Amino acid sequence: MKKSADSFDVPQPAPADSEAVFSQAVAAHQAGKVAAAEAAYLKTLEMNPQHLPALINASSLYIDHGKFEQAQRMLDQALAIDEAQPVLHYNYGRIQMQNKMPEAAVKRYDRAIELSPQTAVFYSNRGIALFELNAYGAAIESYSQAIALEPTNASFYCNRGNAYTHVQQFDAATADYQTAVRYAPAMGDAHFNWALIDLMQGRYAEGWARHEWRWKAAGFARDMRMLTQPLWLGDAPLQGKTIYIYPEQGLGDMIQCARYIPLLEARGANVLLEVPSALTGLLATVSKTVTIITRGTQPPPFDLQCPIMSLPLAFKTTVETIPASTPYLQVSSEKRASWKARLGEKTRPRVGLVWSGLQSHLNDRNRSVALAQLQPLFDLPLEFHGLQKEVRNADAPYLRHLIPHMEALHDFTDTAALVEAMDIVVCVDTSVAHLAGALDKPVWLLLPAIPDFRWLLMREDSPWYPSARLFRQEVQGQWDPVIARVRLALEKLS
C-alpha cells in the first residue's frame, strides 16, 4: 500500500545541523539580538539536548537579561553532563548573588577557581560576594588575585578600592580609584567613589567637583534630567532668573540641601523646587516664596536648572562654610496642635526612635539595626516613640516596648510634628536624622564604622546640623557598644 505524504519517515537531524543552528545563536548573541539568540539556543538544544556549549551560552544570556530561573535550568542540565566546567559554577554563583545568597556564591566561585585558577573574573566575582558578607579583608585578597591576572582591568581596582574603604584604608582606596581612572578615564563609579573619600575626609573643594561624576555611576541615571536649559553651578548671575531645582537620590538628601533654597533667593532667583510627594508640605516651609512642584508634574518655564545635590558645589561649600543655620524647616501650628492632642500629656521624657531604613538601600545591612538590639534602652524611665512608618516583620514583637505611629504618619509634615514633640531623637542614618537636624531637634545618630560621607570622620558633632550628636561604631558591624553608650547618655534624661 502506498503511504500518504504525511506518513513518510522524517530524517532525524544530523549533528552538523545542530552545530549550524548553534553558530547562528552565537552570532545573534554577539550582535545583541537577544530574542533570536534565545530561540536559536533552544532550537539547538531541541536538536541535541546534550549540547553543552548551548547550555552554557544560554545560561549566560538568561543571567545577563535577568531570567534567573531559566538560567538555573540550563545550568542544572549542563552540570549533569559535565560538572567540571568552571563557567557553570561561575554562572551559578552569579545567580546566587542575584538571589542574595553571597555565601553560597563564594562556594561556587571557589569551585570555578579550583577548576580554572588563571581566570581573573572568577576571583573578582568572589571578591564581590565576600564584600557582601562584610569579609572585606578576604575581598581585598580576592580582588588582588584578579588584578595580578589582569593588571589593567579598571573595574577590579574600583572594587578593591571599595573594600579598602570599608577597612578604613583610605589612601589605598584612593590609589585604586586613581588607577581605575587611569585605565578607564570615563569610569563614573571610580570617580564617584573617589569623590566620596574626599568628602568623607573633609576635602570638599575636590570632592564636590568630582561628585559630578555621579551621573555616569551605577544607579544615578534614573535621576538624571535631559534638559535644554543651562546647568547652573554657581557662576551665572541669578538676579531675575527662574531656576529649576530637581530631586535626586534619597529623601534625606533633599532635606539636607533644602537649606540652599533661601541662598538662591538671596541672589535674586525665583526658585522652582520639585520634590517627592511625601515632602511637598514640609519643604514648602523652607521659604515663603519658593514654588513647590510635586515630582512628576511639568514645571512652568525656567531659565536655569540644577539637581539639588549639585548645590553644595555651586555655592563652593567647604566644611567651614556649610550654611548651618537651623531650624530651616517648620512645623505648622495645625500639625503641632493635632499631634499634641494625639500624644496627650507628657509624664516622662519622650525619645523618638528610628532603627531601620528602606531595605532596598544599598548600604542597609550596615546602617540599620534590629529593634531587638535596642532592648537595653527600654527599661529606662522614658517614653519611647517609633518615628518610622515601615516596620519589618522581625521587629514586630518588640513594638510593645514603644508607642508606634505608623498609621498616623501620612507624610513628612506628620513626621516633623512628631519629631518636634520629642525631647530627643535617636536614629540610624535615615531621612529622619536630616529632618530632626533641620528642625534643630536634638538628634543622636547611630553610625556604622564607615559612615555616609556627610558625617565625616572622627568627630561627635556635625557641621551640617548643630543639634546632632554622633555615636559611631568602633568596629564595623558591632552595634552593642554604640547602644551601651547611648544608654549611658539617656540615663541623664531620666
Secondary structure, 3 states (H helix, E strand, C coil): CCCCHHHCCCCCCCHHHHHHHHHHHHHHHHCCCHHHHHHHHHHHHHHCCCCHHHHHHHHHHHHHCCCHHHHHHHHHHHHHHCCCCHHHHHHHHHHHHHCCCHHHHHHHHHHHHHHCCCCHHHHHHHHHHHHHCCCHHHHHHHHHHHHHHCCCCHHHHHHHHHHHHHCCCHHHHHHHHHHHHHHCCCCHHHHHHHHHHHHHCCCHHHHHHHHHHHHHCCCCHHHCCCCCCCECCCCCCCCCCEEEEECCCCHHHHHHHHHHHHHHHHCCCEEEEEECHHHHHHHHHHCCCCEEEECCCCCCCCCEEEEHHHHHHHCCCCHHHCCCCCCCCCCCHHHHHHHHHHHCCCCCCEEEEECCCCCCCCCHHHHCCCHHHHHHHCCCCCEEEECCCCCCHHHHHHHHHCECCHHHCCCHHHHHHHHHCCCEEEEECCHHHHHHHHCCCCEEEEECCCCCHHHCCCCCCCCCCCCEEEEECCCCCCCHHHHHHHHHHHHCCC
